Each structure stands twice: as C-alpha cells, then as structure tokens.
C-alpha cells in the first residue's frame, strides 16, 4: 500500500469532516480541495464571482404638512383684498365664490397671504402664475378669458364717447361702477358672470384628478391666483380691459379721438376758439399805470358772479390728472391720499357748513 502524500488523507474520508477540523493546516486543506473540490465547495483554480455592490433601500419621504416657504413671493399686502376700486375685485371674485369649494378657497386665500406665488403675469385673455405648494417644484396655474374682437371694441368706444358720464370718468382714470350697463346692450360682458366664461388650469395632483373625473379644476392654487388678481383689480381696474383684449391706454386714446371728432362735427366750420367776442372784445382796457390806486380792488362786479357750490361729477379730478406723487422714496405719508382727504374735508364743509359758524369780520387796514 502506497503511503499517501498527505498523512491527513488516510485518516479522514470526507471533505466535510476535514473542514470541521480547525487544527488542520491550510496547506493540507488546499490539497484536499484540489483532490475533492465538490466536497469542500471551492475551486482554487477558478476566479470567485465579484461581490454584489451595496445598494441602499430607498426611503419614502412623508408628505409635508405645510407648503414650502417662498422668499419674496407675491402676496396680499394687507392680508385681504382691498383697494380704491374694491367693487371691481368683488365682481371678479363672484365666479370663484360660485365654483370654488370651501376648503380650496380657504387654503387658496392662505397661500395668497403667505406669498406662495413665485411669479404672476397677465396678458390679453390669460392670467398665469407659478405657485409653490408642498412638492419640490412649483405648479403652473392659469386662468383664461375670451377676448373681444376689434369690431366689438369699436362699438364699445363709440358707446363710451356718446355717454358723457362714462367718458368723463374714464378720461379721469376712474372706472364707473355701472360700466357693465354699457356693455350689456352690446351683448358683451366685461366681467365674467359664471364659470362658463373662464377656463382654469393647474398641473397639481388635485387638478389632474378632477380633470380625469370631468369636474372643474378649482384647486387651491387656482383660488390663490384668483385672489391675487382681484387685489390688482382693486388698485388697477383698467386691467380688466387688457384682459379682454385691449389695453386701457389704447381705449382711452380711442375715446379721446372720438370726443374731439364729435366736438369738431358739432361746431361745423366754425373755429373752436374765437378771438373777437362781440360785447367783450369791444371794451377798451385802461392802461396799467392809470389803475395803480384801485388795482387790488375787485369792484362791484364781483358780487354779480355766480359760483354754484356743487359736488364734482368726478372725484379728485386734479389729483387724477397729476398722477402719482413723485415723492415715493423718502416720504413718510402718502401725499396723494393726504391731499385727497383734505379736499374731501374742505368740500364737505363748503357744501354743508357747520351750524353756529360765525362770519369772519373784515380787518380794517387803518388799525
């Protein structure tokens, strides 16, 4: 019997028993695996497979309870819709109150107060905004209205020029509260009256689910956009003209041209200003050096002048024509608003003088 090269081989018959012996040297184990690879499960002459790379298990983030904060976003200045022409904003919000759900309106108003809108823009027939919610990316939201044709705007300008009250208030940059009475006979609606007049869109999950079910998409983001545009209408009511397809400045220019043309047609060939007026231009003027003694005396003709004290048809016409105050950088008080308050107080006291007011006695210059 030939002696085995490996003395351990004669003592053990199986590879499983050999692996169980931890005291066996490694060189003997290699020989055993070479002779019986199936017994130990290893093949020293083959390359072992590469290790599987570590891949972490993806974790699902829980949904946020509050929307992500936006720095410098568009927001409601006073926390609610307010402005000089609040009635225009209320007309605009009628559609929202009709179509929007209670929860969406509450959240949309809160979004508008917190300034969750990154940007907002208005163009003829369309209002669009980028509103940040709970997701990583903001939502693209829009409200679309139908625009009037050029022929319709010509009819509107003609109707405005024929109405003296409408023309006077519009030319003074004031939108009459009964402006819709002018559009009604023309079969037009300046402000949307129902959800049929507007089309809303948003790419949020709620809006997509509503579109799939065939329901109107009045989510909280659309409500937020409606509130913000109502705030702009409360301060810039002529934006409603632009939304219907014509800039407010262009409409006023057409109105001025029609008023001038109507005045020239009424005057005929006569000039608008006549230098020689019979009975007035024939009066001879006294030389200035001969009127030195009584230059500052009004004369008896002052009592014959009738100056009726009536409220103006247009409020604050002078301030409207002058426009915004140039002192906007360092002024602590709104100059235009302060002057408007002074004018209102003086006009009210002039029309209705306080009871018991005593007349001011003239001061004798000799005393």
Buried (B, 14 or more C-beta within 10 A) or exposed (E): EEEEEBEBBEEBEEBEEBBEEEEBEEEBBEBBBEEBBEBBEBEEEEEEEEEEEEEEEEEEEEEEEEBEEBEEBBBBEEEEBBBBBBBBBBBBBEBBEEBBBEEBBEBBBBBBBBBBBBEBEBEBBBBBBBBBBEEEEBBBBBBBBBBBEEEBBEBBBBBBBEBEEBBBBBBBBBBBEEBBEBBEEEEBBBBBBEBEEBBBBBBBEBBEEBEEEEEBBBBBBBBBBBBBBBBBBBBBBBBBBBBBBBEBEEBBEBBBEBBEEBEEEEEEEEEEEEEEEEEEEEEEEEEEEEEEEEEEEEEEEEEEEEEEEEEEEBBBBEBBEEEEBEEEEEEEEBBBEEBBEEBEEEBEEEEEEEEEEEEEEEEEEEE
